[in-house]
Amino acid sequence: MLRHSSRLALAVALAGLSGSLAPAADADVAGVTQAVADFHEALNVMFTGDPAPMKAIWSHEEDIAYMGPMGDHHVGWSEIGPIWDAQAAKKLGGKVGVAELSVIAGPEVGVATYLEKGENIIDGEPRPVSIRTTTSFRKEAGRWKVIGHHTDTLPYLTP
């Protein structure tokens, strides 16, 4: 369940987007597009066992959310930060990229929807990744940070 303050902040931020997508927002769209690329670069590094790049691109605030391919739901950096350590320890291998990217962005908040496609290596066997994804970003100290990530589940990762 989303916290009231999180819902209110998201509603206010998204309401601000509707009127702020003038040509001046091109730099914001480009920034969020690059942040999506950075997210996937960090994700692929994490698949090798190193969580540091992934942990660096996330906001460390307590109003962020993660609903990943394992079907779990976590709120706040205190819950999400350790998730990346646990996922890195699995050393899933493989590589995941972005397809059909759509970005909407304003000066402070951006949302990207896309498909994640690629594969992981589970017990030496390639396992396909083809999931729908939404990643949300907030500009913090001039840098786009992940504040939300939601994907379909992957059957081979769910308990």
FENTASUL-V985709 format. One record per residue. N is the residue number from 1. PSI is psi in whole degrees, -180 to 180 (none if undefined). Layout:
BEGIN
N,PSI ; N,PSI
END
This chain:
BEGIN
1,132 ; 2,141 ; 3,148 ; 4,-45 ; 5,-36 ; 6,-44 ; 7,-43 ; 8,-45 ; 9,-43 ; 10,-43 ; 11,-43 ; 12,-45 ; 13,-45 ; 14,-34 ; 15,-38 ; 16,-29 ; 17,-37 ; 18,-31 ; 19,3 ; 20,21 ; 21,37 ; 22,172 ; 23,-25 ; 24,-21 ; 25,-6 ; 26,-40 ; 27,-35 ; 28,-43 ; 29,-43 ; 30,-40 ; 31,-43 ; 32,-39 ; 33,-43 ; 34,-37 ; 35,-35 ; 36,-45 ; 37,-42 ; 38,-39 ; 39,-45 ; 40,-30 ; 41,-45 ; 42,-38 ; 43,-45 ; 44,-33 ; 45,-40 ; 46,-36 ; 47,-21 ; 48,-9 ; 49,3 ; 50,107 ; 51,-10 ; 52,-49 ; 53,-38 ; 54,-43 ; 55,-28 ; 56,-28 ; 57,-8 ; 58,148 ; 59,147 ; 60,25 ; 61,167 ; 62,4 ; 63,14 ; 64,163 ; 65,150 ; 66,125 ; 67,94 ; 68,-171 ; 69,-3 ; 70,-2 ; 71,10 ; 72,167 ; 73,123 ; 74,145 ; 75,132 ; 76,144 ; 77,-33 ; 78,-27 ; 79,-39 ; 80,-40 ; 81,-52 ; 82,-24 ; 83,-41 ; 84,-33 ; 85,-45 ; 86,-42 ; 87,-40 ; 88,-37 ; 89,-23 ; 90,-20 ; 91,61 ; 92,-23 ; 93,-176 ; 94,-165 ; 95,142 ; 96,137 ; 97,-177 ; 98,138 ; 99,150 ; 100,50 ; 101,134 ; 102,128 ; 103,137 ; 104,134 ; 105,149 ; 106,-168 ; 107,-23 ; 108,-24 ; 109,142 ; 110,151 ; 111,134 ; 112,133 ; 113,142 ; 114,177 ; 115,138 ; 116,124 ; 117,141 ; 118,-143 ; 119,154 ; 120,165 ; 121,112 ; 122,121 ; 123,41 ; 124,-2 ; 125,132 ; 126,134 ; 127,127 ; 128,146 ; 129,122 ; 130,89 ; 131,152 ; 132,143 ; 133,142 ; 134,126 ; 135,131 ; 136,146 ; 137,152 ; 138,141 ; 139,121 ; 140,121 ; 141,40 ; 142,3 ; 143,142 ; 144,122 ; 145,144 ; 146,131 ; 147,-11 ; 148,140 ; 149,125 ; 150,127 ; 151,166 ; 152,165 ; 153,157 ; 154,118 ; 155,-34 ; 156,-4 ; 157,-13 ; 158,145 ; 159,none
END
